[in-house]
Amino acid sequence: MLRFLVRRVLGAVLILFVISAVTFFLFFALPSDPARLSCGKGCTPELLATIHHNLGIDRPLPEQYWSFLTGIFAGRDFDGQWCSAPCLGFSFVNHQPVLDTLLNRFPATLSVALGAAALMLTVGVGLGLIAALRRGKTVDKVSMAACLVGASVQIYFFGIIARYLLVDELQWLPQPGYTSPFAAPGAWFGGMVLPWITLTVVNAATYARYTRSSMVDTLGEDYVRTARAKGLSSWGVYIRHAWRGAMTPVVTTFGIDLGLFLGGALITETTFNIHGIGKLAVDSVANSDLPMIMGTVLVAATAMVLASIAVDACYAVIDPRVRLR
Amino acid sequence: MNEPTGLAVTSDHRDTAGSSEEPPPDQTLAPAEVAGRSPTQLAWRRFRRDRTGVISGAVVLLFFLAGLGAPVIAALYGKDPYTTYGQNQPGLLNEFGYPAKPNGGIDGQFWLGLEPSLGRDVFTQLLYGIRTSLLISLAVVLIITTLGVLIGVVAGYTGRWVDFGVGRVIDVVLSFPSTLFFIAFIPVIQSLFVPPDQETPTWLRATTVILVLSAFGWAQIARLMRGQVLSLREREYIEAARIAGAGPGRIIRAELLPNLWTPILVSVSMTVPTYVTTEAALSFLGVGMVEPTPDWGRMIHRGAEVYSADLSYMLAPGLAMLVFVIAFNLLGDSVRDALDPRAHR
């Protein structure tokens, strides 16, 4: 297990390194000049050069990338302004440290991600189990049809229709948004319900389908038959034996989804105007705020690779046939 | 990492050579009417018997025809997606810029109503929007399928360090947070081609979207193909071909590819709706198609701004996309069942 973790974490660091390098060179090498934006209308070549120097983008590219990297591990100096250890630089737009903004935005993203993940896992796996056990019956057909519609609907469409109906017309829910759960738990919950529901409707179908089809498969396996022959009740068989074998694809998808959500659910956060990492990324792209884009890309990529390691480790726990190397 | 593709391609088709002559198993009982049927004919027969598949296929076909015939339909209907009817003709929009008639201004003249404030015709926008969506998504699917099959087959068949290298590249590409990269890179790539003070032409915007989507899309298919080839290349008939003196080129072309058509077709039918919605999502986020190009995602983007006053403007593109995606997904399931009946659940 330890060997597996070390190997995978090293691999993850390598992947993050590649991703950061690709992002850095693509953005900073290309002719989109962020200085021109902050320079404004009365821009003179001298002024532009000053801004270039202040932003640190007048130096050769590899040197810039090197100081970006060393900045993450050792901190760096921005013209007298010291940026301490995990330094991701300063925003080109509001000149705040990128790391502070990311940390500031992360609770909203975390709230959306954890709540939605829990809800969609419960709903999806629950639907799949019921459908598998009532295979061919009306319940099965109705839930699978619902899954088809859910999987085909778009977040930005469903989310806004739901908001129109539940918030504006019926007024059952408050406006979606993030408030700190420690200051006002009720408001936090109310503001998060709509994003959670939306992400569940759109994503639960995958879980329901995987659960259903692998349950149907495992219920036909020899070891399930043996468990039955030993005299175990049907529920005992479902829960103790069949369920466990059916969980592998669900765990895979769940890990990927959670990784994606933690990196910022871009469309959901934009649709409901929740100020998390995803909305930050969309706004930074609109403002050509390169250090901020780098920051959000790194957060999202880290979440993805960590999730994939966690998924592989989970396989070993769920399925004793899997051995980690 | 072992990712379920949802395609359930456990296929082991050996129908390369010769099997087209042998009668299918269910026909052997009635030898009187036996006529040789190719696997394609068999698949087509299975597909025709699948009512869901035929209906969803018809719906998808309708969308394609509507996209192709958009200029003709628009000419017969007598309107275009660019003219601001609501502004030119007083009385259509109220003082706040919203359609004066209920339900977004739907009537005999404007079948799906008018766009708020600009007052353009919704029906023709929707119609031309099909073109934008399908053109971009089909181009992406064509590119990523070609690239993915090529890379996957070569990696899987060559093995050794080529396979290892390609495998690592696929790993990296798949761990990129893709939506974020799409929205981050599309403006950057555009600025490569167009100086900042100039307007980006529509075709260039579309090309950029296609390029960026393709740059990340091939990895999924390449991984799938690689897995297929890894299991296929150990088969006896490949070994036989090799012993008979066939080179790698011939083996890939004549022995491997015919067996890969099923997973390729299944993957195509699953990815088209994915890219239709991805393209719309990009326009919704403001980096895909922009004014005045008719596009479903851009319409929903605008619709989301005015949803509380006029929901109907976003209902039209949203529902159209929902119907299209559902139909295409059902069609994909039926295509898979028809091509690969053993994968049926």
Interface residues (C-beta under 8 A of the other chain):
Chain A: I15 V18 I19 T23 L26 F27 L30 P31 S32 D33 R36 L148 V149 A151 S152 V153 Q154 Y156 F157 I160 I161 R163 Y164 D168 T206 R209 Y210 S213 V216 P249 T252 T253 I256 L260 G263 G264 L266 I267 T270 T271 G278 A281 V282 V285 A286 S288 I293 T296 V297 A300 A301 A303 M304 V305 S308 V311 D312
Chain B: M1 N2 E3 P4 G6 D171 V172 S175 F176 P177 T179 L180 F181 I183 A184 F185 P187 V188 I189 S191 L192 P196 P273 T277 A280 A281 F284 L285 G286 V287 I300 H301 G303 A304 Y307 S308 L311 M314 L315 G318 M321 L322 V325 I326 N329 L330 R345
